[in-house]
């Protein structure tokens, strides 16, 4: 990797900031993680085009990060470039049937603005952390409702090609996943909403938020659910049955509120969190014969799995 050359060229071509050795603990909800070799803020589609072209020419690997709500970065950091979306991707607009929003908009802000406008469709997403782009990539949702179900269209930026529009049914939606990450950088989407009684919207939002507060450790840094629920069962239930609810390694703990959350109780390292993930995964496999699959994304080198 030619990092010095890449940084110089990026600084000349991209309108946003370009920084070396940016601590990723500042950019993830776990509040852990070493530095990224390069950190690039792209404010426009032109910035994205320039950044991905230069990184490709300089043979620097890259990834896109929103608010880091579903990511664990290694203590040693990430030997590549982290791209984050800036100004142009933080806009959204509402009408009576649709919500057009940039991928960098905080999902909670969209939920609140829809409520204030008397528009229904996003009540299930109240309390869900992260950006709209992250929610689309992970098909975020509640127990019975998912963002993929209200997607009219998504626009992605495909390096070397440009902007590509995708209709909702053209996207591969699944439980806590979509195929969008493999199709380009999510830059915008249009969501279906509808006018409704504001009191009814409020009640639905309050019920959803009460459920999250009751069942999730919202007060501690985490990356949300650690494992995907296996078919017909609950990862949290399986972890409880092997006696690991509340288990702790260093500053990382299996939450005593919900066992499918591993939280940073203070001073946790990525190594602590990964060790706890492996302990849980191995115990559940030994007792139940079920191999839990991680839902969170790992960035950097973590050694043997």
C-alpha positions as CSV (number, residue, x, y, z in Angstrom):
1,X,0.0,0.0,0.0
2,X,1.3,3.4,-0.9
3,X,-0.4,5.3,2.0
4,X,1.6,8.5,1.8
5,X,0.9,8.9,-2.0
6,X,-2.8,7.9,-1.4
7,X,-3.2,10.5,1.3
8,X,-1.6,13.2,-0.8
9,X,-3.7,12.5,-3.8
10,X,-6.9,12.2,-1.7
11,X,-6.3,15.5,0.1
12,X,-6.1,17.2,-3.3
13,X,-9.1,15.4,-4.8
14,X,-11.6,15.1,-2.0
15,X,-13.5,18.0,-0.4
16,X,-13.8,16.4,3.1
17,X,-11.1,15.7,5.6
18,X,-8.4,13.0,5.0
19,X,-6.6,11.8,8.1
20,X,-3.9,9.2,8.9
21,X,-4.1,6.8,11.8
22,X,-7.5,7.8,12.9
23,X,-8.5,6.1,16.2
24,X,-11.6,4.0,15.4
25,X,-12.7,3.9,19.0
26,X,-14.1,7.4,18.2
27,X,-16.3,6.0,15.4
28,X,-17.8,2.8,16.8
29,X,-20.6,2.3,19.4
30,X,-18.4,-0.2,21.2
31,X,-15.9,2.6,21.9
32,X,-12.9,0.3,21.1
33,X,-10.6,-0.2,18.2
34,X,-7.2,0.9,17.0
35,X,-6.4,3.3,14.2
36,X,-7.4,3.1,10.5
37,X,-4.5,3.8,8.2
38,X,-6.7,6.4,6.4
39,X,-10.0,8.0,7.3
40,X,-11.8,9.8,4.4
41,X,-14.9,12.0,4.7
42,X,-16.7,12.1,1.3
43,X,-19.2,15.0,1.1
44,X,-20.3,14.3,-2.5
45,X,-20.7,11.6,-5.1
46,X,-17.7,13.2,-6.9
47,X,-15.7,12.7,-3.7
48,X,-16.7,9.0,-3.6
49,X,-15.7,8.6,-7.2
50,X,-12.3,10.2,-6.7
51,X,-11.6,8.4,-3.4
52,X,-12.4,4.9,-4.7
53,X,-10.5,5.5,-7.9
54,X,-7.4,6.7,-6.1
55,X,-7.6,3.9,-3.4
56,X,-7.8,1.4,-6.2
57,X,-4.8,2.8,-8.1
58,X,-2.8,2.9,-4.9
59,X,-3.9,-0.6,-4.0
60,X,-5.3,0.5,-0.6
61,X,-8.2,-1.6,0.7
62,X,-11.2,0.3,1.9
63,X,-14.5,-0.1,3.7
64,X,-17.5,2.2,4.4
65,X,-18.5,3.1,7.9
66,X,-21.6,4.9,9.2
67,X,-21.9,5.4,13.0
68,X,-20.2,2.1,13.7
69,X,-23.2,0.6,15.5
70,X,-22.7,-2.9,14.2
71,X,-18.9,-3.1,13.9
72,X,-16.0,-4.3,16.1
73,X,-12.6,-2.9,15.1
74,X,-9.4,-4.8,16.2
75,X,-7.1,-3.3,18.8
76,X,-4.4,-3.2,16.2
77,X,-6.7,-1.2,13.9
78,X,-7.5,-1.5,10.2
79,X,-4.7,-1.5,7.6
80,X,-6.7,0.3,5.0
81,X,-9.0,3.2,4.4
82,X,-12.3,3.9,6.1
83,X,-14.7,6.0,4.0
84,X,-17.5,7.9,5.8
85,X,-20.3,9.8,4.1
86,X,-20.6,13.5,4.7
87,X,-22.7,16.6,3.9
88,X,-24.5,15.6,0.7
89,X,-25.6,12.3,2.2
90,X,-27.1,13.8,5.4
91,X,-30.3,15.3,3.8
92,X,-33.8,14.0,3.9
93,X,-37.2,15.2,2.7
94,X,-40.8,14.0,3.4
95,X,-44.0,14.0,1.5
96,X,-47.3,12.3,2.1
97,X,-46.2,8.9,0.7
98,X,-42.4,8.9,0.6
99,X,-39.4,9.7,2.6
100,X,-36.2,10.4,0.5
101,X,-33.1,10.2,2.7
102,X,-29.4,10.1,2.4
103,X,-27.5,7.1,3.7
104,X,-25.6,9.2,6.4
105,X,-28.8,10.5,8.1
106,X,-29.2,9.2,11.6
107,X,-32.1,6.7,11.6
108,X,-33.5,8.1,14.8
109,X,-33.8,11.6,13.3
110,X,-35.8,10.2,10.3
111,X,-38.1,8.4,12.7
112,X,-38.8,11.6,14.8
113,X,-39.3,13.8,11.7
114,X,-41.8,11.3,10.2
115,X,-43.7,11.3,13.6
116,X,-43.8,15.1,13.7
117,X,-45.2,15.1,10.1
118,X,-47.9,12.6,11.0
119,X,-46.4,9.9,8.8
120,X,-46.5,6.2,9.7
121,X,-44.2,3.4,8.7
122,X,-41.1,3.8,10.8
123,X,-42.4,3.3,14.3
124,X,-40.7,0.0,14.7
125,X,-37.3,1.7,14.2
126,X,-37.5,4.0,17.2
127,X,-34.4,3.4,19.4
128,X,-32.5,1.6,16.6
129,X,-29.0,3.1,16.5
130,X,-26.9,4.0,13.5
131,X,-27.5,5.5,10.1
132,X,-30.1,4.8,7.4
133,X,-27.4,3.2,5.2
134,X,-26.4,0.9,8.0
135,X,-30.0,0.0,8.6
136,X,-30.5,-0.9,4.9
137,X,-27.3,-3.0,4.8
138,X,-28.5,-5.0,7.8
139,X,-32.2,-4.9,7.1
140,X,-32.6,-3.5,10.6
141,X,-35.9,-3.8,12.4
142,X,-37.9,-5.2,15.3
143,X,-39.3,-8.6,16.0
144,X,-41.8,-8.6,13.2
145,X,-41.0,-5.5,11.1
146,X,-38.0,-4.7,9.0
147,X,-36.9,-1.7,7.0
148,X,-36.7,-3.7,3.8
149,X,-40.5,-4.0,3.8
150,X,-40.9,-0.3,3.3
151,X,-38.1,0.3,0.8
152,X,-39.3,1.8,-2.5
153,X,-35.8,2.2,-4.0
154,X,-32.1,2.4,-3.1
155,X,-29.4,4.2,-4.9
156,X,-25.9,2.9,-4.7
157,X,-22.6,4.1,-6.0
158,X,-20.7,1.4,-7.8
159,X,-17.0,2.3,-8.2
160,X,-16.1,2.5,-11.9
161,X,-19.7,2.7,-13.0
162,X,-21.4,5.5,-11.0
163,X,-24.9,5.7,-9.5
164,X,-27.2,2.7,-9.8
165,X,-30.8,2.7,-8.9
166,X,-32.4,-0.5,-7.4
167,X,-36.1,-1.1,-6.8
168,X,-37.0,-2.6,-3.5
169,X,-38.0,-6.0,-4.9
170,X,-34.6,-6.2,-6.8
171,X,-32.8,-6.3,-3.4
172,X,-32.0,-9.5,-1.6
173,X,-33.6,-9.0,1.8
174,X,-33.1,-11.5,4.6
175,X,-33.2,-11.8,8.4
176,X,-30.8,-9.1,9.6
177,X,-29.1,-8.9,6.2
178,X,-29.4,-7.7,2.7
179,X,-27.2,-8.0,-0.4
180,X,-26.7,-4.2,-0.7
181,X,-23.1,-4.2,0.7
182,X,-22.0,-6.3,-2.2
183,X,-23.7,-4.1,-4.8
184,X,-22.0,-0.7,-4.0
185,X,-21.9,2.1,-1.5
186,X,-25.4,2.9,-0.3
187,X,-26.0,6.7,-0.8
188,X,-29.8,7.2,-0.8
189,X,-33.1,5.5,-0.5
190,X,-36.8,6.2,-0.8
191,X,-39.1,4.7,1.9
192,X,-42.8,4.3,1.8
193,X,-44.8,6.1,4.5
194,X,-48.4,7.1,4.9
195,X,-50.5,9.6,6.8
196,X,-51.9,8.4,10.1
197,X,-53.3,9.6,13.4
198,X,-50.3,11.2,15.3
199,X,-51.7,9.7,18.6
200,X,-51.6,6.2,17.0
201,X,-48.0,6.8,15.8
202,X,-47.0,8.0,19.2
203,X,-48.5,4.9,20.9
204,X,-46.7,2.5,18.5
205,X,-43.4,4.3,19.0
206,X,-43.8,4.4,22.8
207,X,-44.6,0.7,22.9
208,X,-41.6,-0.2,20.7
209,X,-39.3,2.0,22.8
210,X,-40.6,0.4,26.1
211,X,-39.9,-3.0,24.7
212,X,-36.3,-2.1,23.7
213,X,-35.6,-0.5,27.1
214,X,-37.0,-3.6,28.9
215,X,-35.1,-6.2,26.8
216,X,-31.9,-4.4,25.7
217,X,-28.9,-3.0,27.6
218,X,-29.3,0.5,26.2
219,X,-27.1,2.1,28.9
220,X,-23.8,0.3,28.0
221,X,-21.7,0.6,24.9
222,X,-22.4,-2.3,22.5
223,X,-22.8,-3.2,18.9
224,X,-26.4,-4.5,19.2
225,X,-27.1,-8.2,18.9
226,X,-23.9,-10.2,18.6
227,X,-25.3,-13.4,17.0
228,X,-28.0,-14.0,14.4
229,X,-30.9,-16.0,15.9
230,X,-30.8,-19.5,14.5
231,X,-33.9,-20.7,12.7
232,X,-36.7,-21.4,15.2
233,X,-34.7,-20.3,18.3
234,X,-33.2,-17.4,20.1
235,X,-29.5,-16.8,20.5
236,X,-30.1,-15.1,23.8
237,X,-32.0,-18.1,25.1
238,X,-29.3,-20.5,24.0
239,X,-26.6,-18.4,25.7
240,X,-28.6,-18.3,28.9
241,X,-29.0,-22.1,29.0
242,X,-25.3,-22.6,28.9
243,X,-24.9,-20.3,32.0
244,X,-23.1,-17.5,30.3
245,X,-25.5,-14.6,30.9
246,X,-23.4,-12.1,32.9
247,X,-20.1,-13.8,32.1
248,X,-17.2,-11.4,31.9
249,X,-13.7,-11.2,30.3
250,X,-11.8,-8.0,31.1
251,X,-14.1,-5.1,30.5
252,X,-16.5,-7.0,28.3
253,X,-19.6,-8.7,29.6
254,X,-22.4,-10.8,28.3
255,X,-25.3,-8.5,29.2
256,X,-27.4,-9.5,32.2
257,X,-30.3,-7.8,30.5
258,X,-30.1,-9.7,27.2
259,X,-27.6,-12.5,26.7
260,X,-27.2,-11.8,22.9
261,X,-25.6,-8.5,23.7
262,X,-21.9,-8.2,24.8
263,X,-21.4,-4.8,26.4
264,X,-18.3,-2.7,27.2
265,X,-18.5,-2.2,31.0
266,X,-15.5,0.1,30.9
267,X,-12.0,-0.3,29.6
268,X,-12.9,-3.3,27.4
269,X,-10.6,-4.1,24.5
270,X,-11.6,-5.7,21.2
271,X,-9.6,-8.7,22.3
272,X,-11.8,-9.0,25.4
273,X,-15.0,-8.8,23.3
274,X,-13.7,-11.4,20.8
275,X,-12.7,-13.8,23.6
276,X,-16.2,-13.6,25.0
277,X,-17.7,-14.1,21.6
278,X,-15.6,-17.3,21.1
279,X,-16.4,-18.5,24.6
280,X,-20.2,-18.1,24.0
281,X,-20.0,-19.7,20.5
282,X,-18.0,-22.7,21.6
283,X,-20.2,-23.3,24.7
284,X,-23.5,-23.2,22.7
285,X,-22.0,-25.6,20.1
286,X,-20.8,-28.0,22.7
287,X,-24.1,-28.1,24.6
288,X,-26.7,-27.7,21.8
289,X,-24.7,-28.6,18.6
290,X,-25.7,-25.2,17.2
291,X,-23.0,-22.9,15.7
292,X,-24.0,-19.3,16.3
293,X,-23.2,-16.9,13.4
294,X,-22.0,-13.4,14.3
295,X,-24.2,-10.6,13.3
296,X,-21.6,-7.9,13.9
297,X,-18.9,-7.0,11.3
298,X,-15.3,-7.4,12.2
299,X,-12.7,-4.9,10.9
300,X,-9.0,-5.6,11.1
301,X,-7.0,-8.7,12.2
302,X,-8.3,-10.7,15.1
303,X,-6.2,-13.9,14.8
304,X,-7.6,-17.3,14.8
305,X,-11.4,-17.6,14.9
